[in-house]
Amino acid sequence: VPCISNLCSDPFWGVRKSCAEVIHPVAQVCSKESRWNILSPCLIQLLQDQSRWVKTAALRVLGYFISTFAQSNEDKKSNSTKI
């Protein structure tokens, strides 16, 4: 995951666009802490990129990325049984 952080700052816009396109699949296999501390700042950076192609790619995955923070149904069930 740290390599994505470096690649999001690559001088070539195509590399940054590719980072935006793979950030959701990477987020699906990362811990919530990695998503919050590493991938979220990367996506914010990509959303503010100078290249419209990078921004567009980042905007396309934004909702999918946000959904990785939602609790799964099993997490919700275990939380409700604790109440």
PDB file with SEQRES, HELIX, SHEET and CRYST1 records, atoms N, CA, C and O in Angstrom:
SEQRES   1 A   83  VAL PRO CYS ILE SER ASN LEU CYS SER ASP PRO PHE TRP          
SEQRES   2 A   83  GLY VAL ARG LYS SER CYS ALA GLU VAL ILE HIS PRO VAL          
SEQRES   3 A   83  ALA GLN VAL CYS SER LYS GLU SER ARG TRP ASN ILE LEU          
SEQRES   4 A   83  SER PRO CYS LEU ILE GLN LEU LEU GLN ASP GLN SER ARG          
SEQRES   5 A   83  TRP VAL LYS THR ALA ALA LEU ARG VAL LEU GLY TYR PHE          
SEQRES   6 A   83  ILE SER THR PHE ALA GLN SER ASN GLU ASP LYS LYS SER          
SEQRES   7 A   83  ASN SER THR LYS ILE                                          
HELIX    1 AA1 PRO A    2  LEU A    7  1                                   6    
HELIX    2 AA2 TRP A   13  VAL A   29  1                                  17    
HELIX    3 AA3 LYS A   32  SER A   34  1                                   3    
HELIX    4 AA4 ARG A   35  LEU A   39  3                                   5    
HELIX    5 AA5 SER A   40  LEU A   47  1                                   8    
HELIX    6 AA6 ARG A   52  SER A   67  1                                  16    
HELIX    7 AA7 ASN A   73  LYS A   82  1                                  10    
CRYST1    1.000    1.000    1.000  90.00  90.00  90.00 P 1           1          
ATOM      1  N   VAL A   1       0.818  -1.200   0.000  1.00  0.00           N  
ATOM      2  CA  VAL A   1       0.000   0.000   0.000  1.00  0.00           C  
ATOM      3  C   VAL A   1       0.863   1.267   0.000  1.00  0.00           C  
ATOM      4  O   VAL A   1       0.492   2.239  -0.657  1.00  0.00           O  
ATOM      5  N   PRO A   2       1.998   1.298   0.708  1.00  0.00           N  
ATOM      6  CA  PRO A   2       2.809   2.523   0.666  1.00  0.00           C  
ATOM      7  C   PRO A   2       3.282   2.897  -0.740  1.00  0.00           C  
ATOM      8  O   PRO A   2       3.479   4.077  -1.027  1.00  0.00           O  
ATOM      9  N   CYS A   3       3.467   1.910  -1.618  1.00  0.00           N  
ATOM     10  CA  CYS A   3       3.911   2.241  -2.978  1.00  0.00           C  
ATOM     11  C   CYS A   3       2.836   3.029  -3.724  1.00  0.00           C  
ATOM     12  O   CYS A   3       3.166   3.854  -4.576  1.00  0.00           O  
ATOM     13  N   ILE A   4       1.573   2.795  -3.427  1.00  0.00           N  
ATOM     14  CA  ILE A   4       0.498   3.574  -4.071  1.00  0.00           C  
ATOM     15  C   ILE A   4       0.630   5.036  -3.690  1.00  0.00           C  
ATOM     16  O   ILE A   4       0.396   5.925  -4.509  1.00  0.00           O  
ATOM     17  N   SER A   5       1.003   5.281  -2.450  1.00  0.00           N  
ATOM     18  CA  SER A   5       1.183   6.652  -1.986  1.00  0.00           C  
ATOM     19  C   SER A   5       2.239   7.368  -2.829  1.00  0.00           C  
ATOM     20  O   SER A   5       2.062   8.530  -3.195  1.00  0.00           O  
ATOM     21  N   ASN A   6       3.323   6.679  -3.132  1.00  0.00           N  
ATOM     22  CA  ASN A   6       4.374   7.267  -3.974  1.00  0.00           C  
ATOM     23  C   ASN A   6       3.903   7.447  -5.413  1.00  0.00           C  
ATOM     24  O   ASN A   6       4.179   8.472  -6.037  1.00  0.00           O  
ATOM     25  N   LEU A   7       3.203   6.464  -5.933  1.00  0.00           N  
ATOM     26  CA  LEU A   7       2.762   6.530  -7.327  1.00  0.00           C  
ATOM     27  C   LEU A   7       1.695   7.598  -7.551  1.00  0.00           C  
ATOM     28  O   LEU A   7       1.549   8.097  -8.667  1.00  0.00           O  
ATOM     29  N   CYS A   8       0.957   7.949  -6.520  1.00  0.00           N  
ATOM     30  CA  CYS A   8      -0.053   9.005  -6.646  1.00  0.00           C  
ATOM     31  C   CYS A   8       0.580  10.372  -6.873  1.00  0.00           C  
ATOM     32  O   CYS A   8      -0.101  11.320  -7.263  1.00  0.00           O  
ATOM     33  N   SER A   9       1.874  10.472  -6.629  1.00  0.00           N  
ATOM     34  CA  SER A   9       2.601  11.727  -6.845  1.00  0.00           C  
ATOM     35  C   SER A   9       3.510  11.657  -8.066  1.00  0.00           C  
ATOM     36  O   SER A   9       4.333  12.547  -8.277  1.00  0.00           O  
ATOM     37  N   ASP A  10       3.370  10.623  -8.859  1.00  0.00           N  
ATOM     38  CA  ASP A  10       4.215  10.466 -10.045  1.00  0.00           C  
ATOM     39  C   ASP A  10       4.028  11.647 -10.994  1.00  0.00           C  
ATOM     40  O   ASP A  10       2.914  12.152 -11.134  1.00  0.00           O  
ATOM     41  N   PRO A  11       5.105  12.095 -11.650  1.00  0.00           N  
ATOM     42  CA  PRO A  11       4.968  13.239 -12.558  1.00  0.00           C  
ATOM     43  C   PRO A  11       4.111  12.948 -13.800  1.00  0.00           C  
ATOM     44  O   PRO A  11       3.567  13.872 -14.405  1.00  0.00           O  
ATOM     45  N   PHE A  12       3.989  11.678 -14.180  1.00  0.00           N  
ATOM     46  CA  PHE A  12       3.208  11.330 -15.369  1.00  0.00           C  
ATOM     47  C   PHE A  12       1.743  11.108 -14.982  1.00  0.00           C  
ATOM     48  O   PHE A  12       1.441  10.297 -14.106  1.00  0.00           O  
ATOM     49  N   TRP A  13       0.839  11.837 -15.643  1.00  0.00           N  
ATOM     50  CA  TRP A  13      -0.577  11.770 -15.280  1.00  0.00           C  
ATOM     51  C   TRP A  13      -1.162  10.375 -15.479  1.00  0.00           C  
ATOM     52  O   TRP A  13      -2.092   9.993 -14.769  1.00  0.00           O  
ATOM     53  N   GLY A  14      -0.637   9.615 -16.429  1.00  0.00           N  
ATOM     54  CA  GLY A  14      -1.146   8.270 -16.687  1.00  0.00           C  
ATOM     55  C   GLY A  14      -0.937   7.334 -15.505  1.00  0.00           C  
ATOM     56  O   GLY A  14      -1.774   6.475 -15.225  1.00  0.00           O  
ATOM     57  N   VAL A  15       0.176   7.504 -14.821  1.00  0.00           N  
ATOM     58  CA  VAL A  15       0.443   6.697 -13.627  1.00  0.00           C  
ATOM     59  C   VAL A  15      -0.533   7.072 -12.517  1.00  0.00           C  
ATOM     60  O   VAL A  15      -1.083   6.198 -11.847  1.00  0.00           O  
ATOM     61  N   ARG A  16      -0.748   8.372 -12.325  1.00  0.00           N  
ATOM     62  CA  ARG A  16      -1.686   8.829 -11.298  1.00  0.00           C  
ATOM     63  C   ARG A  16      -3.108   8.367 -11.615  1.00  0.00           C  
ATOM     64  O   ARG A  16      -3.856   7.991 -10.712  1.00  0.00           O  
ATOM     65  N   LYS A  17      -3.479   8.393 -12.888  1.00  0.00           N  
ATOM     66  CA  LYS A  17      -4.810   7.921 -13.303  1.00  0.00           C  
ATOM     67  C   LYS A  17      -4.956   6.432 -12.995  1.00  0.00           C  
ATOM     68  O   LYS A  17      -6.004   5.991 -12.523  1.00  0.00           O  
ATOM     69  N   SER A  18      -3.914   5.669 -13.259  1.00  0.00           N  
ATOM     70  CA  SER A  18      -3.944   4.236 -12.954  1.00  0.00           C  
ATOM     71  C   SER A  18      -4.098   3.986 -11.459  1.00  0.00           C  
ATOM     72  O   SER A  18      -4.784   3.050 -11.048  1.00  0.00           O  
ATOM     73  N   CYS A  19      -3.463   4.817 -10.653  1.00  0.00           N  
ATOM     74  CA  CYS A  19      -3.628   4.707  -9.192  1.00  0.00           C  
ATOM     75  C   CYS A  19      -5.084   4.907  -8.805  1.00  0.00           C  
ATOM     76  O   CYS A  19      -5.625   4.171  -7.980  1.00  0.00           O  
ATOM     77  N   ALA A  20      -5.708   5.899  -9.402  1.00  0.00           N  
ATOM     78  CA  ALA A  20      -7.119   6.157  -9.109  1.00  0.00           C  
ATOM     79  C   ALA A  20      -7.976   4.952  -9.498  1.00  0.00           C  
ATOM     80  O   ALA A  20      -8.927   4.611  -8.795  1.00  0.00           O  
ATOM     81  N   GLU A  21      -7.645   4.322 -10.598  1.00  0.00           N  
ATOM     82  CA  GLU A  21      -8.447   3.200 -11.084  1.00  0.00           C  
ATOM     83  C   GLU A  21      -8.300   1.945 -10.224  1.00  0.00           C  
ATOM     84  O   GLU A  21      -9.211   1.118 -10.191  1.00  0.00           O  
ATOM     85  N   VAL A  22      -7.178   1.788  -9.532  1.00  0.00           N  
ATOM     86  CA  VAL A  22      -6.977   0.578  -8.725  1.00  0.00           C  
ATOM     87  C   VAL A  22      -7.173   0.810  -7.232  1.00  0.00           C  
ATOM     88  O   VAL A  22      -7.061  -0.128  -6.443  1.00  0.00           O  
ATOM     89  N   ILE A  23      -7.459   2.028  -6.840  1.00  0.00           N  
ATOM     90  CA  ILE A  23      -7.544   2.315  -5.401  1.00  0.00           C  
ATOM     91  C   ILE A  23      -8.716   1.578  -4.738  1.00  0.00           C  
ATOM     92  O   ILE A  23      -8.605   1.185  -3.577  1.00  0.00           O  
ATOM     93  N   HIS A  24      -9.815   1.387  -5.437  1.00  0.00           N  
ATOM     94  CA  HIS A  24     -10.948   0.661  -4.846  1.00  0.00           C  
ATOM     95  C   HIS A  24     -10.635  -0.818  -4.650  1.00  0.00           C  
ATOM     96  O   HIS A  24     -10.862  -1.333  -3.556  1.00  0.00           O  
ATOM     97  N   PRO A  25     -10.121  -1.529  -5.662  1.00  0.00           N  
ATOM     98  CA  PRO A  25      -9.770  -2.938  -5.418  1.00  0.00           C  
ATOM     99  C   PRO A  25      -8.726  -3.106  -4.311  1.00  0.00           C  
ATOM    100  O   PRO A  25      -8.790  -4.059  -3.534  1.00  0.00           O  
ATOM    101  N   VAL A  26      -7.777  -2.189  -4.245  1.00  0.00           N  
ATOM    102  CA  VAL A  26      -6.777  -2.255  -3.176  1.00  0.00           C  
ATOM    103  C   VAL A  26      -7.455  -2.030  -1.823  1.00  0.00           C  
ATOM    104  O   VAL A  26      -7.138  -2.708  -0.846  1.00  0.00           O  
ATOM    105  N   ALA A  27      -8.377  -1.086  -1.770  1.00  0.00           N  
ATOM    106  CA  ALA A  27      -9.079  -0.784  -0.518  1.00  0.00           C  
ATOM    107  C   ALA A  27      -9.887  -1.979  -0.021  1.00  0.00           C  
ATOM    108  O   ALA A  27     -10.057  -2.159   1.184  1.00  0.00           O  
ATOM    109  N   GLN A  28     -10.379  -2.788  -0.942  1.00  0.00           N  
ATOM    110  CA  GLN A  28     -11.188  -3.940  -0.555  1.00  0.00           C  
ATOM    111  C   GLN A  28     -10.384  -4.993   0.198  1.00  0.00           C  
ATOM    112  O   GLN A  28     -10.952  -5.774   0.962  1.00  0.00           O  
ATOM    113  N   VAL A  29      -9.075  -5.025  -0.006  1.00  0.00           N  
ATOM    114  CA  VAL A  29      -8.250  -6.044   0.643  1.00  0.00           C  
ATOM    115  C   VAL A  29      -7.369  -5.473   1.753  1.00  0.00           C  
ATOM    116  O   VAL A  29      -6.584  -6.203   2.357  1.00  0.00           O  
ATOM    117  N   CYS A  30      -7.492  -4.191   2.022  1.00  0.00           N  
ATOM    118  CA  CYS A  30      -6.692  -3.543   3.070  1.00  0.00           C  
ATOM    119  C   CYS A  30      -7.474  -3.449   4.371  1.00  0.00           C  
ATOM    120  O   CYS A  30      -8.697  -3.582   4.400  1.00  0.00           O  
ATOM    121  N   SER A  31      -6.742  -3.221   5.424  1.00  0.00           N  
ATOM    122  CA  SER A  31      -7.392  -2.978   6.712  1.00  0.00           C  
ATOM    123  C   SER A  31      -8.062  -1.607   6.689  1.00  0.00           C  
ATOM    124  O   SER A  31      -7.718  -0.747   5.878  1.00  0.00           O  
ATOM    125  N   LYS A  32      -9.007  -1.421   7.578  1.00  0.00           N  
ATOM    126  CA  LYS A  32      -9.697  -0.133   7.665  1.00  0.00           C  
ATOM    127  C   LYS A  32      -8.707   0.981   8.011  1.00  0.00           C  
ATOM    128  O   LYS A  32      -8.855   2.110   7.545  1.00  0.00           O  
ATOM    129  N   GLU A  33      -7.713   0.668   8.817  1.00  0.00           N  
ATOM    130  CA  GLU A  33      -6.701   1.654   9.191  1.00  0.00           C  
ATOM    131  C   GLU A  33      -5.887   2.092   7.977  1.00  0.00           C  
ATOM    132  O   GLU A  33      -5.602   3.278   7.814  1.00  0.00           O  
ATOM    133  N   SER A  34      -5.514   1.136   7.125  1.00  0.00           N  
ATOM    134  CA  SER A  34      -4.767   1.475   5.907  1.00  0.00           C  
ATOM    135  C   SER A  34      -5.621   2.309   4.963  1.00  0.00           C  
ATOM    136  O   SER A  34      -5.133   3.248   4.335  1.00  0.00           O  
ATOM    137  N   ARG A  35      -6.895   1.959   4.869  1.00  0.00           N  
ATOM    138  CA  ARG A  35      -7.796   2.755   4.022  1.00  0.00           C  
ATOM    139  C   ARG A  35      -7.879   4.183   4.529  1.00  0.00           C  
ATOM    140  O   ARG A  35      -7.826   5.135   3.750  1.00  0.00           O  
ATOM    141  N   TRP A  36      -8.007   4.324   5.834  1.00  0.00           N  
ATOM    142  CA  TRP A  36      -8.176   5.646   6.425  1.00  0.00           C  
ATOM    143  C   TRP A  36      -6.880   6.453   6.375  1.00  0.00           C  
ATOM    144  O   TRP A  36      -6.894   7.622   5.988  1.00  0.00           O  
ATOM    145  N   ASN A  37      -5.766   5.841   6.761  1.00  0.00           N  
ATOM    146  CA  ASN A  37      -4.507   6.572   6.926  1.00  0.00           C  
ATOM    147  C   ASN A  37      -3.669   6.713   5.664  1.00  0.00           C  
ATOM    148  O   ASN A  37      -2.897   7.664   5.541  1.00  0.00           O  
ATOM    149  N   ILE A  38      -3.808   5.786   4.726  1.00  0.00           N  
ATOM    150  CA  ILE A  38      -2.964   5.820   3.525  1.00  0.00           C  
ATOM    151  C   ILE A  38      -3.783   6.101   2.267  1.00  0.00           C  
ATOM    152  O   ILE A  38      -3.483   7.031   1.518  1.00  0.00           O  
ATOM    153  N   LEU A  39      -4.819   5.290   2.042  1.00  0.00           N  
ATOM    154  CA  LEU A  39      -5.553   5.402   0.779  1.00  0.00           C  
ATOM    155  C   LEU A  39      -6.453   6.632   0.707  1.00  0.00           C  
ATOM    156  O   LEU A  39      -6.582   7.234  -0.359  1.00  0.00           O  
ATOM    157  N   SER A  40      -7.071   7.011   1.809  1.00  0.00           N  
ATOM    158  CA  SER A  40      -7.936   8.202   1.784  1.00  0.00           C  
ATOM    159  C   SER A  40      -7.170   9.465   1.398  1.00  0.00           C  
ATOM    160  O   SER A  40      -7.626  10.206   0.527  1.00  0.00           O  
ATOM    161  N   PRO A  41      -6.012   9.736   2.023  1.00  0.00           N  
ATOM    162  CA  PRO A  41      -5.246  10.913   1.586  1.00  0.00           C  
ATOM    163  C   PRO A  41      -4.817  10.828   0.118  1.00  0.00           C  
ATOM    164  O   PRO A  41      -4.763  11.841  -0.579  1.00  0.00           O  
ATOM    165  N   CYS A  42      -4.512   9.615  -0.341  1.00  0.00           N  
ATOM    166  CA  CYS A  42      -4.141   9.445  -1.753  1.00  0.00           C  
ATOM    167  C   CYS A  42      -5.307   9.815  -2.664  1.00  0.00           C  
ATOM    168  O   CYS A  42      -5.131  10.530  -3.650  1.00  0.00           O  
ATOM    169  N   LEU A  43      -6.495   9.325  -2.330  1.00  0.00           N  
ATOM    170  CA  LEU A  43      -7.656   9.618  -3.168  1.00  0.00           C  
ATOM    171  C   LEU A  43      -7.988  11.106  -3.137  1.00  0.00           C  
ATOM    172  O   LEU A  43      -8.349  11.679  -4.164  1.00  0.00           O  
ATOM    173  N   ILE A  44      -7.872  11.729  -1.983  1.00  0.00           N  
ATOM    174  CA  ILE A  44      -8.111  13.177  -1.896  1.00  0.00           C  
ATOM    175  C   ILE A  44      -7.131  13.925  -2.791  1.00  0.00           C  
ATOM    176  O   ILE A  44      -7.503  14.869  -3.488  1.00  0.00           O  
ATOM    177  N   GLN A  45      -5.882  13.492  -2.762  1.00  0.00           N  
ATOM    178  CA  GLN A  45      -4.866  14.108  -3.624  1.00  0.00           C  
ATOM    179  C   GLN A  45      -5.224  13.929  -5.101  1.00  0.00           C  
ATOM    180  O   GLN A  45      -5.085  14.859  -5.894  1.00  0.00           O  
ATOM    181  N   LEU A  46      -5.683  12.738  -5.463  1.00  0.00           N  
ATOM    182  CA  LEU A  46      -6.045  12.470  -6.859  1.00  0.00           C  
ATOM    183  C   LEU A  46      -7.277  13.275  -7.276  1.00  0.00           C  
ATOM    184  O   LEU A  46      -7.380  13.698  -8.428  1.00  0.00           O  
ATOM    185  N   LEU A  47      -8.195  13.483  -6.359  1.00  0.00           N  
ATOM    186  CA  LEU A  47      -9.386  14.287  -6.663  1.00  0.00           C  
ATOM    187  C   LEU A  47      -9.038  15.748  -6.919  1.00  0.00           C  
ATOM    188  O   LEU A  47      -9.797  16.465  -7.573  1.00  0.00           O  
ATOM    189  N   GLN A  48      -7.898  16.188  -6.408  1.00  0.00           N  
ATOM    190  CA  GLN A  48      -7.456  17.572  -6.575  1.00  0.00           C  
ATOM    191  C   GLN A  48      -6.363  17.708  -7.630  1.00  0.00           C  
ATOM    192  O   GLN A  48      -5.752  18.771  -7.748  1.00  0.00           O  
ATOM    193  N   ASP A  49      -6.112  16.665  -8.385  1.00  0.00           N  
ATOM    194  CA  ASP A  49      -5.040  16.654  -9.379  1.00  0.00           C  
ATOM    195  C   ASP A  49      -5.272  17.701 -10.467  1.00  0.00           C  
ATOM    196  O   ASP A  49      -6.407  18.092 -10.740  1.00  0.00           O  
ATOM    197  N   GLN A  50      -4.183  18.143 -11.078  1.00  0.00           N  
ATOM    198  CA  GLN A  50      -4.287  19.128 -12.160  1.00  0.00           C  
ATOM    199  C   GLN A  50      -4.841  18.524 -13.445  1.00  0.00           C  
ATOM    200  O   GLN A  50      -5.465  19.220 -14.246  1.00  0.00           O  
ATOM    201  N   SER A  51      -4.614  17.243 -13.637  1.00  0.00           N  
ATOM    202  CA  SER A  51      -5.087  16.578 -14.853  1.00  0.00           C  
ATOM    203  C   SER A  51      -6.568  16.232 -14.736  1.00  0.00           C  
ATOM    204  O   SER A  51      -6.998  15.619 -13.759  1.00  0.00           O  
ATOM    205  N   ARG A  52      -7.327  16.627 -15.726  1.00  0.00           N  
ATOM    206  CA  ARG A  52      -8.763  16.299 -15.691  1.00  0.00           C  
ATOM    207  C   ARG A  52      -8.989  14.800 -15.805  1.00  0.00           C  
ATOM    208  O   ARG A  52      -9.990  14.288 -15.303  1.00  0.00           O  
ATOM    209  N   TRP A  53      -8.068  14.081 -16.464  1.00  0.00           N  
ATOM    210  CA  TRP A  53      -8.200  12.632 -16.617  1.00  0.00           C  
ATOM    211  C   TRP A  53      -8.035  11.930 -15.271  1.00  0.00           C  
ATOM    212  O   TRP A  53      -8.741  10.969 -14.969  1.00  0.00           O  
ATOM    213  N   VAL A  54      -7.105  12.419 -14.480  1.00  0.00           N  
ATOM    214  CA  VAL A  54      -6.884  11.849 -13.147  1.00  0.00           C  
ATOM    215  C   VAL A  54      -8.085  12.157 -12.254  1.00  0.00           C  
ATOM    216  O   VAL A  54      -8.586  11.277 -11.555  1.00  0.00           O  
ATOM    217  N   LYS A  55      -8.540  13.401 -12.281  1.00  0.00           N  
ATOM    218  CA  LYS A  55      -9.705  13.794 -11.470  1.00  0.00           C  
ATOM    219  C   LYS A  55     -10.933  12.977 -11.843  1.00  0.00           C  
ATOM    220  O   LYS A  55     -11.671  12.520 -10.969  1.00  0.00           O  
ATOM    221  N   THR A  56     -11.151  12.794 -13.137  1.00  0.00           N  
ATOM    222  CA  THR A  56     -12.312  12.028 -13.596  1.00  0.00           C  
ATOM    223  C   THR A  56     -12.235  10.583 -13.113  1.00  0.00           C  
ATOM    224  O   THR A  56     -13.231  10.024 -12.655  1.00  0.00           O  
ATOM    225  N   ALA A  57     -11.054   9.980 -13.215  1.00  0.00           N  
ATOM    226  CA  ALA A  57     -10.886   8.600 -12.750  1.00  0.00           C  
ATOM    227  C   ALA A  57     -11.125   8.506 -11.246  1.00  0.00           C  
ATOM    228  O   ALA A  57     -11.739   7.550 -10.771  1.00  0.00           O  
ATOM    229  N   ALA A  58     -10.643   9.491 -10.502  1.00  0.00           N  
ATOM    230  CA  ALA A  58     -10.833   9.498  -9.046  1.00  0.00           C  
ATOM    231  C   ALA A  58     -12.310   9.676  -8.690  1.00  0.00           C  
ATOM    232  O   ALA A  58     -12.814   9.027  -7.773  1.00  0.00           O  
ATOM    233  N   LEU A  59     -12.989  10.544  -9.406  1.00  0.00           N  
ATOM    234  CA  LEU A  59     -14.420  10.753  -9.147  1.00  0.00           C  
ATOM    235  C   LEU A  59     -15.234   9.500  -9.438  1.00  0.00           C  
ATOM    236  O   LEU A  59     -16.220   9.226  -8.754  1.00  0.00           O  
ATOM    237  N   ARG A  60     -14.828   8.743 -10.443  1.00  0.00           N  
ATOM    238  CA  ARG A  60     -15.559   7.521 -10.801  1.00  0.00           C  
ATOM    239  C   ARG A  60     -15.495   6.464  -9.709  1.00  0.00           C  
ATOM    240  O   ARG A  60     -16.434   5.684  -9.549  1.00  0.00           O  
ATOM    241  N   VAL A  61     -14.401   6.428  -8.955  1.00  0.00           N  
ATOM    242  CA  VAL A  61     -14.261   5.393  -7.928  1.00  0.00           C  
ATOM    243  C   VAL A  61     -14.624   5.883  -6.530  1.00  0.00           C  
ATOM    244  O   VAL A  61     -14.630   5.100  -5.580  1.00  0.00           O  
ATOM    245  N   LEU A  62     -14.924   7.159  -6.401  1.00  0.00           N  
ATOM    246  CA  LEU A  62     -15.155   7.744  -5.078  1.00  0.00           C  
ATOM    247  C   LEU A  62     -16.242   7.012  -4.290  1.00  0.00           C  
ATOM    248  O   LEU A  62     -16.025   6.653  -3.133  1.00  0.00           O  
ATOM    249  N   GLY A  63     -17.386   6.791  -4.887  1.00  0.00           N  
ATOM    250  CA  GLY A  63     -18.478   6.108  -4.188  1.00  0.00           C  
ATOM    251  C   GLY A  63     -18.124   4.686  -3.801  1.00  0.00           C  
ATOM    252  O   GLY A  63     -18.439   4.238  -2.698  1.00  0.00           O  
ATOM    253  N   TYR A  64     -17.470   3.979  -4.708  1.00  0.00           N  
ATOM    254  CA  TYR A  64     -17.049   2.612  -4.410  1.00  0.00           C  
ATOM    255  C   TYR A  64     -16.051   2.598  -3.255  1.00  0.00           C  
ATOM    256  O   TYR A  64     -16.109   1.736  -2.378  1.00  0.00           O  
ATOM    257  N   PHE A  65     -15.133   3.569  -3.270  1.00  0.00           N  
ATOM    258  CA  PHE A  65     -14.136   3.663  -2.203  1.00  0.00           C  
ATOM    259  C   PHE A  65     -14.815   3.947  -0.862  1.00  0.00           C  
ATOM    260  O   PHE A  65     -14.489   3.319   0.146  1.00  0.00           O  
ATOM    261  N   ILE A  66     -15.744   4.877  -0.849  1.00  0.00           N  
ATOM    262  CA  ILE A  66     -16.459   5.207   0.390  1.00  0.00           C  
ATOM    263  C   ILE A  66     -17.194   3.980   0.920  1.00  0.00           C  
ATOM    264  O   ILE A  66     -17.275   3.775   2.131  1.00  0.00           O  
ATOM    265  N   SER A  67     -17.725   3.172   0.017  1.00  0.00           N  
ATOM    266  CA  SER A  67     -18.483   1.991   0.450  1.00  0.00           C  
ATOM    267  C   SER A  67     -17.613   0.973   1.184  1.00  0.00           C  
ATOM    268  O   SER A  67     -18.141   0.131   1.910  1.00  0.00           O  
ATOM    269  N   THR A  68     -16.300   1.032   1.013  1.00  0.00           N  
ATOM    270  CA  THR A  68     -15.432   0.084   1.722  1.00  0.00           C  
ATOM    271  C   THR A  68     -15.376   0.374   3.217  1.00  0.00           C  
ATOM    272  O   THR A  68     -14.893  -0.454   3.990  1.00  0.00           O  
ATOM    273  N   PHE A  69     -15.865   1.541   3.634  1.00  0.00           N  
ATOM    274  CA  PHE A  69     -15.886   1.881   5.053  1.00  0.00           C  
ATOM    275  C   PHE A  69     -17.181   1.451   5.740  1.00  0.00           C  
ATOM    276  O   PHE A  69     -17.281   1.510   6.965  1.00  0.00           O  
ATOM    277  N   ALA A  70     -18.162   1.023   4.967  1.00  0.00           N  
ATOM    278  CA  ALA A  70     -19.446   0.609   5.538  1.00  0.00           C  
ATOM    279  C   ALA A  70     -19.272  -0.700   6.293  1.00  0.00           C  
ATOM    280  O   ALA A  70     -18.442  -1.536   5.935  1.00  0.00           O  
ATOM    281  N   GLN A  71     -20.058  -0.861   7.328  1.00  0.00           N  
ATOM    282  CA  GLN A  71     -20.030  -2.111   8.072  1.00  0.00           C  
ATOM    283  C   GLN A  71     -20.700  -3.202   7.251  1.00  0.00           C  
ATOM    284  O   GLN A  71     -21.696  -2.962   6.569  1.00  0.00           O  
ATOM    285  N   SER A  72     -20.145  -4.393   7.327  1.00  0.00           N  
ATOM    286  CA  SER A  72     -20.799  -5.517   6.671  1.00  0.00           C  
ATOM    287  C   SER A  72     -22.013  -5.926   7.499  1.00  0.00           C  
ATOM    288  O   SER A  72     -22.149  -5.508   8.649  1.00  0.00           O  
ATOM    289  N   ASN A  73     -22.884  -6.732   6.927  1.00  0.00           N  
ATOM    290  CA  ASN A  73     -24.084  -7.184   7.642  1.00  0.00           C  
ATOM    291  C   ASN A  73     -23.716  -7.961   8.900  1.00  0.00           C  
ATOM    292  O   ASN A  73     -24.386  -7.835   9.925  1.00  0.00           O  
ATOM    293  N   GLU A  74     -22.653  -8.766   8.832  1.00  0.00           N  
ATOM    294  CA  GLU A  74     -22.254  -9.549   9.995  1.00  0.00           C  
ATOM    295  C   GLU A  74     -21.737  -8.650  11.110  1.00  0.00           C  
ATOM    296  O   GLU A  74     -21.974  -8.927  12.286  1.00  0.00           O  
ATOM    297  N   ASP A  75     -21.025  -7.564  10.751  1.00  0.00           N  
ATOM    298  CA  ASP A  75     -20.563  -6.610  11.759  1.00  0.00           C  
ATOM    299  C   ASP A  75     -21.753  -5.961  12.452  1.00  0.00           C  
ATOM    300  O   ASP A  75     -21.744  -5.776  13.669  1.00  0.00           O  
ATOM    301  N   LYS A  76     -22.778  -5.616  11.675  1.00  0.00           N  
ATOM    302  CA  LYS A  76     -23.965  -4.979  12.245  1.00  0.00           C  
ATOM    303  C   LYS A  76     -24.676  -5.932  13.202  1.00  0.00           C  
ATOM    304  O   LYS A  76     -25.128  -5.524  14.271  1.00  0.00           O  
ATOM    305  N   LYS A  77     -24.772  -7.217  12.809  1.00  0.00           N  
ATOM    306  CA  LYS A  77     -25.441  -8.199  13.659  1.00  0.00           C  
ATOM    307  C   LYS A  77     -24.698  -8.372  14.974  1.00  0.00           C  
ATOM    308  O   LYS A  77     -25.321  -8.430  16.033  1.00  0.00           O  
ATOM    309  N   SER A  78     -23.379  -8.453  14.919  1.00  0.00           N  
ATOM    310  CA  SER A  78     -22.615  -8.648  16.152  1.00  0.00           C  
ATOM    311  C   SER A  78     -22.703  -7.424  17.049  1.00  0.00           C  
ATOM    312  O   SER A  78     -22.705  -7.558  18.273  1.00  0.00           O  
ATOM    313  N   ASN A  79     -22.774  -6.237  16.466  1.00  0.00           N  
ATOM    314  CA  ASN A  79     -22.922  -5.022  17.268  1.00  0.00           C  
ATOM    315  C   ASN A  79     -24.300  -4.951  17.913  1.00  0.00           C  
ATOM    316  O   ASN A  79     -24.424  -4.511  19.056  1.00  0.00           O  
ATOM    317  N   SER A  80     -25.341  -5.381  17.195  1.00  0.00           N  
ATOM    318  CA  SER A  80     -26.698  -5.296  17.742  1.00  0.00           C  
ATOM    319  C   SER A  80     -26.914  -6.325  18.847  1.00  0.00           C  
ATOM    320  O   SER A  80     -27.727  -6.096  19.742  1.00  0.00           O  
ATOM    321  N   THR A  81     -26.211  -7.443  18.806  1.00  0.00           N  
ATOM    322  CA  THR A  81     -26.367  -8.438  19.868  1.00  0.00           C  
ATOM    323  C   THR A  81     -25.650  -8.014  21.139  1.00  0.00           C  
ATOM    324  O   THR A  81     -25.943  -8.538  22.214  1.00  0.00           O  
ATOM    325  N   LYS A  82     -24.724  -7.083  21.039  1.00  0.00           N  
ATOM    326  CA  LYS A  82     -24.005  -6.599  22.217  1.00  0.00           C  
ATOM    327  C   LYS A  82     -24.826  -5.591  23.005  1.00  0.00           C  
ATOM    328  O   LYS A  82     -24.542  -5.343  24.177  1.00  0.00           O  
ATOM    329  N   ILE A  83     -25.832  -5.011  22.382  1.00  0.00           N  
ATOM    330  CA  ILE A  83     -26.628  -3.955  23.026  1.00  0.00           C  
ATOM    331  C   ILE A  83     -27.548  -4.505  24.063  1.00  0.00           C  
ATOM    332  O   ILE A  83     -28.286  -3.751  24.697  1.00  0.00           O  
TER     333      ILE A  83                                                      
END                                                                             
